[in-house]
Amino acid sequence: MTKKNATDLDVGFDFKITKIERRESAPGTWVNGSLSGHTFCALVFPERATDPEWEIDDSKITKLWIRREADKKVVFDWDRGPGVRAETEEAKAIVGFLCAGLSDHIYG
């Protein structure tokens, strides 16, 4: 069996949003969901962050938490900056998948 890299992983095949909650007191939307044996919670926006350091790349995501369900381990955590960095190729692929299109999926 060969080791797969992030581009070989099909992380979006079972992508599911379980909750969408628009914030009333401030812009942004909390999004909960699951994919590839992981759950996530993200704070997404329709526009880029005023401070680029708060956002994961150009994703319009300022907070993102991902937990592997098999062992309940947090594999990624970002809260306007890195907390737990993605260490495995699978975690990196999931972060990449969510950053590539979650905001567009929520805001159109």
N, C-alpha and C positions, 0 to 999 in steps of 0.2 A: 504494500500500500504506500503510495507516495503522499508526501505532505502537501496539502492544498494551500495556496496562498489566498489572500483576501479577494482577488478577482475571480478565483475559482469557486468560491463559496456562494451558494444560492440562498442568501440570507432573507430575501423578501418573499419567498414562496408561501409562507403562512402568516404574513403581516396582518395584524388585526388591531384596530383601535377599539378600546373598551370604554373610554370615557373622554369627552371633550367638555371642558369647563372654561368659558370665557370669563375673564376677570372683570369685575364691575368697577373696582376702585382704581385700576390702572390698565394700560394697554396689555395685550398679550393673552394667550390661551394656554391653559394646562391641558396636556394630552397624555393619556395613559394608554398602554397597549402591550402587545406581545409579538415576538417573532423569534424563530430559531431557538426555542427553548429558553428564552429570556423575556423578562418584563422590563418596561421602561416607563419613565415619567419625564416629560419635557415641558419647558416653558418656551413657546414659540411666538414669534411676532410677524406681522405682515411686512415690516420694514427692517432695515439694518439697524443695529444698536448704535446709539450715539457715541459710545466708546467701543471701537473695534476689539479691544482687549477682552470685553465681556462675552463676546460671541465666539462660538466654535467656527473657525474659518469664516466663510460668508454664508452661514447656514440660517441665520435669523433665529438661532436657538441660543438662549443665554443660560439655561439650566437643563441638564440632562443626567439622568441617573439610570443605570442599566444593571440588572441583577440576573445572574444565571440561576435558573430555577432548580436545576439538579442538586446543587449544594447550597443554594441561597447566598452565594458569594456576589458581592458588588464588583462588577468587572470594569465599570466606568462611572465617574462622577465629575461633573463640571458645574460649578456655581459661580458664574462670571469669572471663571478661571479654573485651571485644573486642580482636581482633588485626587481622584484615583485615575490614573492613566490606563488606557487599554493596553494590555500586555500581550494577549493572544491574537492570532490572526482573525479568529472568529469575532472577538470583541471589536477589533479595528474595523472589520467589515460591517458589523452592525452599526457602529458609530457613523461610518461612511454612508451607509444606506439611509439612515435617518437624517443626516445632515444634507444629503443630496436632494431631498424632496419633501420632508415632513411639513415645512412651512407652506410650500406651494400646495400640498395636498389639503391642508386645513383652510388656507385662505384663497385658494383657486388661482 
